[in-house]
Each structure stands twice: as structure tokens, then as C-alpha cells.
Amino acid sequence: MPKQSSDQLITPWIYQDYFQYKDRPPKASVTSKYAKALLDVAGADGVLTNAERKWVVGYAAIRGASHDDLEVLKKYEIGSEDSTAIYNNDSKLKSAEHFQAELIYDGFRAAAADGTLKTREIDAISALAQKLGMSDEKFQEILTLYKEEEEHRQKRIELLFPKGYADAIKAIDKHYGR
């Protein structure tokens, strides 16, 4: 069996786990365009924190963005391109038809990477969603889904690691003398 790089293992794994999708992931260039748009969604309130950028760059990495594209994302200035235009319903592009809702959902996740999803971030993402042609009803469904999944994620972490994951790692490190 030929040796595979970590990237060749991680990207298919995340698509299978996250989307139950087993075929070839999108091209790296598609992932990079999505990540630029995601940076603009996360920064829709005019602020893109280091934590938000780091989340988007990491997410783009596991979804198969090239190393060169990751370097571009690390320096990308929000609003410098019309990166979300291909997700506008008026564009009639397949990216709008198939990935607009995911962009808004992932935008919530990215905007919350610095600790919490703030009201001003929700309002700014809502305005952007409206600009893209998304109905308020669809926006509210996606926001509710995000909130429910975040509650479940927190519940899972608390149940599996009642003392916190950091304590679990410290205990393991101490046990093995690291």
C-alpha cells in the first residue's frame, strides 16, 4: 500500500464524517473560494478576530485547501473582494444553490470561534444573508440549528470530560511523565 500524507487521509475523513460523502472532495480552488467567503461572513460585523481567522484557515486546511491558498487566507483582508457574490441567488450559480446555507451556518461557527456568537455578529450575518437572497425563515432555521448543535457539543464535552478536556490531557501527561 502506498504511503499517504496526513492531508490525503484527513480531507476524505472529514467529508465522510461531516457530510456522509465518500467521493472526491471539491477541488482545492473551490475550497479556497469558500474559505474567503467564510472569512467575509465571519467578519460581516467589520471585525475579524485572530481566533475567527484561525478557525477558518484550519477549516479550509481540513477541507483540502492547498498550502499556498492557506497562506493567502492568513493575510486575506475582509471585504477586499466580492467573495460572497457566487453564493447570491441572483447569480444562478450552483455554488449559490448548493452551498449558500452551509456558508451562513459555517459563518456562525467561525464568528463564534473567539468565544461567543455576539448579537452584532448575528445581525451582520443576517444582513449578508438577505443580500444573498436568503429568506429570513431559512436564516432563522440555520441559526436555530447552529445554536442547538452548539448546545449538544457543550453537553457532549461536559458529559465525557466532567473535569474538562484540559484536565484529562494534564492527567495523561502526568501519568506518562511528559
N, C-alpha and C positions, 0 to 999 in steps of 0.2 A: 504494500500500500504506500503511495507517495506521501511524503511529509507535507502537511498543510500548515500554513501560517495561522496564527490566532484569529486574524481578521477573516480568513476563509471559513473558520468554524463559528465565530461569533455572529456574523451577519445572518447566515441562514438560520441559526438557532433562534435569534430574536424574532425574525419574521414568522417562524413556526410557532414560537411560544406566544407572541403578542397578537398575531393575526390568523393563526392556524393556516398559514400559507407555506407550501412546500416547494414551489417553483423558484425560478431565478428571481432574486430581488431586483428592484428597479436599478437602472444604470446609476453610477456614482454621480453623474452630472444632474440627474433628476433629483437625487437626494440632496445635492448641494443647493439647487434652486429652492427646494422645500425648506432647507435649513435657513437660507437667507430670509425667506418669507417668515419663517418662525421667529427669527430674531426681530423682525419688524413687528410681529404680533406681540411678542413679549415686551417690546419697547413701545407699544402703541400709546402708552401714557407719557411718552417723551423721555423715559428713564429706562436704561438697560443696565442692570447691575452686573457686577462681575460674576455673581452666582448664577444669574439668568443666562449670561453668555456661556459660562462653563457648562451649564446643563444642556444648552442647545448644541454646543460643539461635541460634547460627549454623546449625545443622542445621535447626531449626524455620524459620528465615528462608528457606533454600533450598527447603524443602518447602512454602512458601506461607503460613506464619503471618502474620497481619496485624501491622502496626507496633504497634498498641495491645497486642495479645497478646504481642508480643516484649518490650514494656516490663513487662508483668505477669510474664513469665518471668524477667526480670532481677532481680526482687525476691521471687520465689516462695520461700517457706520450706519446705524438705523436711519431709514429714510433716504439714503443716498441713491437708491434705485427704486423703481416701482415693482418691487419683488412680489407683491401680492396680486398684481394685475391678472396673472394667469389663473387665479382662483376666483375671479369675478364671474358671476353667472353670465354677464353680458358678453364675455369673451367667447362663449360657446366651446371652450377648450375642454378636453377630457380631464385635465387637472382640476378644473372647477367642479365638474360633475362628480368626480370620484374622490377628491381629496380636500375639498373646502371644509367639510365638517371636521375632519381629522386635524386640519390646520388650526381651527379655533380651539378644539379640545387640547391639542398639544400646546397651544398658546397659553392656556390656563396653567398647564403643568410647568411650562417654562417660566411664566410670570411669578409663579409661587415658589420657584427654586430658592429664593432668598429668604424663605421662612413662612410667608403667608401670601395669599391672594387678596390684595387690597381692593377696596371698593372702587378707587380711581382706576385700577387696572381692569377690573370687570367692565366699568363704564367705557373705557377706551377701547377694549376689545369688542364690546357691543357695537360701538360706533363703526369700527372697522368691519365687523360682520355685516352690518347694514349696508355699508359702502360696497361690499362684495355681493350684495343681493340676497343675503340670508334673511329669512323671516325671523321675527322676534320669537315666535313659538319654537322654531328649530334651535335658536340660540339658547333659549331657556332650558330646553331639553338637554343640550350639551353641557350647560353649566350645572344642571342638576346631576347629570351623570358624573361629571368631574368631582363634585362635592361628595357624592355617595361613594365613589371609588376611593377618594382620599380618606374618608371615614373608615372604610374597610381596611385600607392599608395600615392606618394607625392602629386599628383594633388587632390586626394580624401581628404587627410588631410587638404590641403590648402583651398579647397572649403568648407568643413564642419566646419573648425575651422580657420577662417582667421586670428585670433589673436594668434593662436597656441593652442594646447590642454592643455598645462600647464596653460595658462591664463584662460581657461574655468574652469578648476578644482579649481584654486585660487578663481575665482569669485563665484563659487558654495560654496566653503568652507566659504568664507567671508559672503555670504548671509545667510548661515545656522549657522554661528557663530562657526565654527570648528577651 
